[in-house]
Amino acid sequence: MESVGIVLQRGENNSIYALLKPNIDIISGQLFLIEDEGKKTVARLDDYFYINEFFDEKTPFSRTLLNDKIDVELLNMNTVIKAELSIVKRYNHSTIPKPGSIVKFLPEIADEKDLLSFYQLSSSQGYIKYGRLAGSKIPLLLDLNAITMHVGIFGETGSGKSYNMRYLITLLSNIEIDGKITSIPLIIFDANGDYSDFTSFNIDLVSKGRGWIKKYVMRDPLSDYEIKLSIDLSLFTAKDLADFIISLKYGDIAPNSLQANILEQVLSQHDPQEYNWLLSTREGIESLKIELQELKNTGFSPSSIRAVVSSLEIFLNKVRKYNFVSSSSSFNEQTLDVIWNTKGLAIIDFSSDGAPGVDISTKQLIVSYVSRLVLDYLTKAKYSGKQKLIGVVIEEAQNYIPSNDYPVNARITKEVLVTLATQGRKFGASLFLVSQRPAFVDKYVLSMLNTFFFHRIYHEDVKYVMSATGGLPEHLAKSLPSLETGYVIVYGLMSALKSPALVKIPWDDRIGSYTGYVMSIENILVS
């Protein structure tokens, strides 16, 4: 491999400075191979700038020279790139490359043996190949054994995060183990219909290792691969339902509010199996009204009782409008059995097509229900000696696990998702949180994620990302607001590099045609 530069000097800790040829294409985050008397080291490009003998760091550029229209050719005299690099991987040594060491692009990988040698692995079993390391044709290996440590995918609109999630789903749907194709069972909360085509015309991308793929909708099904979604309220506690129902009228209520306590007191007198009838039928609501009126004799004011009754009516109207509550729910423990046994894919379509007019509070109740169901299911499996694994993908995660800065009441989802993030990994739950704004996702939950895929993010999120991840290098973090679409910085336990890596995601029309595509303005105007 031809050399592209030499090491200039050592920096602090594991950093080095190098001089690179000025005519090579490079990008911050790219990896290079350094050879030093037979010792090989991989280093990441953190920062770089151009210098030459006419203008360098020690010689301030004089504005008067420019004003005198100095010959521009002088500015090109012996130009080089001065680069700052951080050591990522050493091969059978523990030294830092000395000045004069040769800098090269990453080597070509000819076969599986070379790939394993590059990553210093004895086997690729349990790894999947993801994209290409920037500036090379080497795929980044992702360790599937770290997937239950949870994953975050973040990027602003148009940065490629939904495309990346789709790409990851295709990889997790085509895992080869001992010559057979299998998949990781997945449940996807699809906010904008970005994954709906996996059940129909792009089903071939995700079906090789799966025996069951369905889409759950909140309208009447239009095809055999669609199922009308309904949930079972008996999975919730009286307090959970009381807080949720009262919040429909009063918004983000304080814990133990008077109205919520009144409703909890009434509901707790019933078997949870009665909740579906009590809260989703006119007869059930009328029965609760009678019980509430009797509480007047115990000192509760008529106005407080009226407030609870009003909240119950709001909930009943919601249930009637969307028809999503049933004791024989369409998404239940048997559904999870099917998903596990067939390594299936369940897409819960929250888009305007799959859930027309459905408000965020209803979606939160459904997310909370499914999350509780998954946690209970995996916990039972673990204690019965049958370990299982299910991945849960949540698009627009800020609506379900919001930070204090995001004005959404999500108590019904936040508590269970925090539990899923902290305890679920022991039982085989794997969270994939997808969001435009990591700063709007609860920081505690963010700290539970151990693998990150960062696309281009907003400037305001950079400090938050650095704080929450606890180790993303400053140079890379500061490059995130200008990261090109199609590139992603992968950081965390799943990466075989065990160090932040810039990766180019391959483009596939079937993966990308239906995600974020917008027709060009000129084509719209002339059509």
N, C-alpha and C positions, 0 to 999 in steps of 0.2 A: 504494500500500500504506500503510495507516494506521500512524502511528508508535506504538511501544510504550515509548519511553523516550528519554533523551538521554545523551550522553557527559558524565561528570562531570569526569574528570581522566585524565591519562596516568599509566601505571604504569612499571615497569621493562621494559627491552627492548621487546618487541612487545605488551605488555599495556596494557589501558585499563580504567577503572572507569566504570560507567554506572548511572543510576537508571532502573528499569523500573516500569511500572504494577503494582500489587500483585494485580490480578485476572486476570492472564494465566497460562496453563499453560506452565510451562517445565521443562526437565530439564537437568542438567549434561551438557555435551557437545553441546548444541543449537547450531546456527549462526544468526547474525543478520546482516542487512545494515545497514551504517552509511553514511549519506550526509552528506558534508561539503563544502558549496559545489560540488556537481556531481561530487565525487570519491566513488567507491563502494569500499567495503571489506567483506569478509566476515570475521566474527570468531566464535570459538567460546566459548560460556559455560563457564568453568572452575569457578566457585564463586559462590554467592549467599547472601544472608540478608536478613531483613526488618528495617527500622528505621522509627521514626517520631519526631515532634518531642518526644514525651513521654519516650521511651527511645531513645537512640542510642548510638553508640560512645563519645561523650565523657561521657555521663552514666550512671554506674553505677546499676543498678536497686536500689532500697532494699527489702529484705525486709519492713521495718516497714510500708511502704505496703500491701503485700499483706496483711499481718496485720491492718491496719485495714480490710480489705475495700473498697479504693478502687474507685470506679466503673470497671467493665471497659471502658466505652466510651472512656475516656481512652487505653487501649492501642491503639485503632484510629485515633487522630488523625493524619491525613496520613501514613499508612503507605505506604512505597515499598519496592521491592526494590533493594538495592545489589548490583551484579553485577561480577564480575571476568571480563574477556574477553581472549582471545588472538587476535591478527590471524592469519588463515589465508590470505587471498588479497586482493591489491590489483588494481584494474582501471586500468591505464595511469597509475599514479602510484606514488610511493615514500614517501609521507608517512604520519604517524599522525593519525587523526581528532582534531580539536581539541575542547575542551570546548564543549558546546552542540550538537554534531553529532547528527543524528537517528538513532535506532535503530529498525529495523523487522524484522518477520519476513521470511524469505526470500521472494522474489517467486514468483508463479505462473509455471509454465513452460507456454507455449501450444503450442509446436511444437519440432521438432528444432533449428531455428535458434536459438531462445532457450536450449535446453539447451547447445548448443555455445558460445554466447556466455557462459553462466554459467561453464563450465569453461575458457573461453579456448582452445578447440580448433578446428581448421579442418575436422576430419572425425571422425565417430564410428566409422569403419572400424577394426576391431581392438578395440573396446570392447564390453562387455556391461552392461546396466542391472541394478543390484543393489539391491533394497529401496527405501527412501525415507529421505532425510536426516531425522533427528528433527525434528518440528515443521513438516514441509513435505511436499509431494508430489513433490519433486525426487529422481529416482533417483541413487544413487551410481554413477558409471561406473567399471568395472574394466578395466584395460588387460591384454589377453590376452598382449601381448608380454612382460610381466613374470612370466608364470606359471611359467617354468622357473627362476625365482629362489626357488622353493619357498614353501609356505604352511603356516601353523600355525593350527589351530582348537582353542581351549581353553575349557573351561567345566565347572563342577561338574555333578553329576547333576541333571537337570531344568531346566538353564539354557537349553536349546535348541540345543546344539552339533550333535547328530546331525540335528536338523531342518534346521539351517543347512547342514550338509554335503549333505543330500539336495537342498535348494534349489539349492545351487551345482552339483550334478550335473545337475539339470534345466536350468540355464542353460548349462552347458558341453555339453549335449546338443542345444541348439537355437540354434546360432550362425548368424546370417544374414550371408553374405558374397556380394556381387554378386547379391542376389536368391535365393540358394540356401541351404538349411539344411544345416549340417554340424555336426560334433562333435569334441571333443578325445578321442582314444582313452584309455580309463581301465581300470586294474586296481584293484579294491577288495578289501582284506582286511577282511571284514565280521565283526567280533567278536561281535555279538549278533543278527544277522539283521535289521538295520535297513534293508537295501537289497534283500532277497530279492524283494520284490514288484515290483521294476523288471523282472524277467524274466517276469512273468506278468500279474496283473490291473492293475498300474499301469505297464505297459510303454509306454503312449502318452505318458507324461511324458518318456521318454528315447529314443524310437525314431525320431523324425522325421529326425534327422541320422545315424542309425546303421543299418548293414546287418547287424549281428551282435551278439546279446546272449545270454550264457550264464552259468550258475552252476556253479561247481565245488564238489563235495561229497566228503566222505570216507566216505560210505556208498554203498549201491547207489542209482543214480539212480532217481527216481520219475516223471520226465517227460522229454519231448524236449529241454527247455531246461536239463536238468541233465547234467553230465559227471563221471564218477568221476575224482578228482584223483590223479595219480601224477607223481613227479619222477625225474630222472636224476642219480644220485650222481656220474657222471663229470665233472660241472661243478665239483666241489669239489676242492681240493688234498688231498694225503695229510695234511698238518698240520691243515687245517680239520676233516676227518673224525675224525682221531685225538683232537684236543682235545674235540670234541663228544661222541664215544662214551665217552671216559673220564669226562667231566663227568656223564654219566648215573648213574654210580656214586658219584662223589666230590663232585659239586656244582661250585662255582666254583673250579676248580683253578688253580694258579699256572701262568703260561706256562712251557713247557719242563719240565713235570713228568716224572718218570722214566717212569711208565706211558704217558703220551702220546708220549714220545720213542720208546719201544719199539714202539708200534703204528704210529707214523709211519714208522719204519725199515722195518717189514714191508710196509706199504702202498706205500711209495715204490718198492719193487722190482717193482711191477705197473703195467701200463698203466691209466690212469684208466678206460678202457672196461670193465675187469674189475670195478670197484668194485661195480656193481649185483649181479653174481653172488656176489662174495666176501662181501658184507656183508648180503645179503638172502635167502640160501638156506642150508639146512643143509649142503649139500655145500661151499659156499664157506667157511663158518665152520670146518668141520672141516679144510679145507685150510690156513686161517690158523693153526689150533691146531698143526698139524704144524710149520709154519714158526716159530711162537713157541717150541715146545719145543726146536727146534734152537738157539735163542739162549742156552739155558742153558750151552752149551759156550763162549760168548763172554764169560761172566762175570756175566750177569744172574741175579738170585736167583729161585728157584722161586716165592716169594711174589709177586714183581712180575709174573711171567708169569701166575700164577693170577688176579691182579687184572685184567690185560688181558683174559684169556679170559672172566672174569665180566662185564666191561663189554660185550664183544662179544655175549654171550648176552642181555643186557638190550636191546641194540639190535635183535638179531634178533627177540626177542619183540615189540618195539614195531612192527617192520616187518610181522610176521605178523598182528598184531592189527588194524592199520589198513590194511594192504595198499596202501602208497602209494609203493613204489619199483619202477621199471621202466625198462629200457633204451629201451623205446618209450614214453616218458613222454607223458601226455595233455596236458601243458602244456609246450610247447617252442618252438623258434625259429619253426616254421611257425605256431604259435598267435599269436605276436607279429606275423607277417606278416598274418594274417587280421585281427587287432585294428587294425593300422595301415591296411590297405587298405580296410576297411569302416568305419573310425572307430568300432570296436566297444567294447563294455563287458563286461569279465570280472569276475564277482563270485566271490571265493574265500570260501565260507561257512564261517567258523570257529565259528558258533553251535552251541548244543546240538542243534539240528535237523540242520544240515549236517555237523557233525563231532562226533557224540555220543561223549563220553568222551575225546576227544583232548586230551592234556596240552599244556602250554605249550611244552615243549622240542620236541615234534614240530612245533608251529605255527611255532616259531622256525626250524627247519630248512627248512620250506617257504617262509617269508618270505625267508630268506637265498637259497634257490635261485632264486626268481622275481626277486629284486633283482639277482642276478648275471646272470641270463638277460637282463633288460632292459638292464643296463649294457653287456653284451657286444654285444647286438643293435644298440643305438643307436650304439655306438662304431664298429662295422663300417659302419653306414649312413653315418655322418659321413665316414669316411675313404674311402668309395667314391663320395663326392660326392652322396649322396642323403639329405639331412637329414630326420630323422623326429622325431616327438614322441609321448611316452606319459606320461600322468599315473599316479602310484601313490598310492593313498589307503590309509593305515595307521591303522585304529582302534586305540585303546588302545596308542598308540605307546610308552608307558613300558615295555611288556613286550618291546620289541625294540631300543630305544635308551635304556636306563635311565641315570639319573644315578647318582652314587656313593651317593646317599641311598636308592635304591630297591633292595630286596633280591632282585634277579632276576639270574641268570646268563644273559647274552645275548651271549656273545662271538661266536657263529656269525652273528648278525645285525648286531651293532654295527659291526664293521669295514666290512662291505660297505655298510651304510647311511650311514656317515660318508663313504665314498668316493662314494656316489651323491649325497650332499648337497654335497660339495665339488667333485667333478669332473663329475657327471652333467649339470649345467646347460649345460655346453659342448656336450653331445651330444643334448640334447632331453629329458632326464628331468625330470619335475616332481613333487616330493614334496608330498603333503598329509598332515601329521601331525595326528592328532586325539587329544586326551587330556583327562581330567578334571583332571590335576595337572601343569601345566607344570614345576613344581619337580622332578618325578620324571623328566623328559626330559633327556637329556644336554645340558649347557649349550653345549658346542661346536657340536653339531648345531643347537641352538636359535638360535645366533648366525648360522647359515647361512640361516635362514628370512628372507625379505625382505618378506613380507606376513603380517599377523596378523589373526585374527578372534577377539576376546576377548569371551566371554560372562561371566556371573557366575562369579567364581573364589573360592577360599578365601582368608581373610586371610593365611595363611602364605605364599601364593604371590605376594603383591603385590610385595615387595622383589625377589624372584627375577625376576619379569616385567620390572620397571623396569631391572634390571641387564642381563638378557639381550637386551632389545630395544634398549637404548641410545638412548632418545629419547622414550619414552612420557611425556607430561607427568604430573607428580606428582598433580595434581588428578584427572585421568582415571583414573590407576592406583588411587588410593584410593577411587574410586567403584565399582570393579569388584566388590567383595564384596556390594554392594547393588543391582547392576544388575538391572533387571526382565527377566523372561523375555520373549523376543521382540526384545530390543534387543541390539546387538552393536557394539563399538568396532572399526572397521576402520583398520588402520594399516600403511603400507608402500608399496612400489613399485607395486602394482596399482591403488591408489586414485588416481583422476584429481585429487583434491584435493591429493595429496602432503602431507597433514597428517591426524592422527587425526580420524576422523569417527564420530559416533554415528548408527547406522542402525537403522531399524525394519524387520524382515523381514516381508513379507506372509504371511498365513496361508492355507494351502490344505489342505483336509481330506485330499486324496490324498497330499500331502507329509507331513502330520502325523499321520494317523490311526494309523499303525503305528510311531510313534517315541515312546517314553516315555509312552504313554497309559495311565492307570490309572483304572479305574472308581471312582466315588465310593464311599466306605465305606457310606453309607446304601443305595445301590443294591445293593451286594454283600450286605448283611445281610438285605434284604427279598426277594432273588431266590430 
